[in-house]
Amino acid sequence: MTEALKPSAEILYQEEIEHLKAWDQANKHRIPNSWELSPQAVVTLIIGGEVNGQNISRKYYGADREVQVAVATLTTDRALLLYGPPGTGKSTLSELLAAGISGNSQLIVQGTAGISEEKVLYEWDYAHRLSKGTDVEALVKTPIFRAMEDGKIARVEELTRIPSDVQDALITILSEKMMPIPELNSVVMANQGFSIIATANDKDKGVNDLSKALSRRFNTVRLELPTDMDTEIEIVKSKVLKSAEASDIPLPKNSVDEIKRVVNIFRELRSGEAGTEKVEKPSATMSPAEAISVVNQAINMAAYFGDGSNEIEASHIANGLEGVVVKEAEDREVFRNYVDRVLKTRAKDRDLEEALRAIV
């Protein structure tokens, strides 16, 4: 039997969720209507901790306060907007919140520039309408429609990618907790437990900014990139370890050292500072998500194309870095300057400098 490439959070962490349910019951924690877990248990599911002798793994590495504010928002009738730079875990946090609250993180609308209002609200089975007329059975329910009916959390990814007129279709849902269906002369009323968690990327600012009417209906929690290196290393390390375990690939002996090196390079390019040296910033996103991608690729290169030493080679890191950093034509010169002015001067990075020089 094949396994899902990426199981949903409610499946992946089912054992922990059941343990937290038992904890809620034993301690008579207050649980909002239609929630699977108490707010306290949802926060613990996400940031981790020890509960009745069992360790609950940490799954999100942002500030604990952000998680608490997000959960508190969803106990009210307000929708939640997770906003910030790429790679800050907005989608991960959204999925974990939906899994802990609703037991279902898969009611998702993926925002794109071409999405229509019908994909957000409801569609029609036109074959049914032609043969039997316009009735309830002809409705094709979207994830938001099903979330309203079932009292669940709906997730809207990349809200600011959605055209403004389609965004505003959410206003009635968020303010009145209902969705009109004029074709049937009826409405869908949201049941208790329904809410929307949206994510938006601050690099998309100006693409399709939220109207004031819509933005007022969200509580916004801003997620930031890690401020300290240790936290960023821990994020990358935990994700890389899970990926290697899922792929049944042995972790190279020098993987931790290479993670530290990649994270340091990312932080220098992102900040424009390498010690006392000022460096140009590339146009590419230099977040933990991209660092994870570079290290994962290097681990797979070592496993399938290495020399048998079970170690990541400088060339494995170099290939991934070049692919992430050089997104625009001008990025290549920016990266060359960084290699010449920074990596070349550090003895510990001389092997990487030589590997990069061959490709950039």
Secondary structure, DSSP 8 states (H G I E B T S, - for coil): ----SS--HHHHTHHHHHHHHHHHHHHT----TT-SS-HHHHHHHHH-EEETTEEE-----S-HHHHHHHHHHHTTT-EEEEEESTTSSHHHHHHHHHHHHHS----EEE--TT--HHHHSEEE-HHHHHHH-SSGGGEEE-HHHHHHHHT-EEEEESGGGS-HHHHTTHHHHHHHSEEEEGGGTEEEE--TT-EEEEEEEGGGTTSS---HHHHTTEEEEE----SSHHHHHHHHHHHHHHHHHHHT----TTHHHHHHHHHHHHHHHHHTEETTEE----SS--SHHHHHHHHHHHHHHHHHHS-SS----HHHHHHHHHHHH--SHHHHHHHHHHHHHTGGG-GGGHHHHHHHHTT-
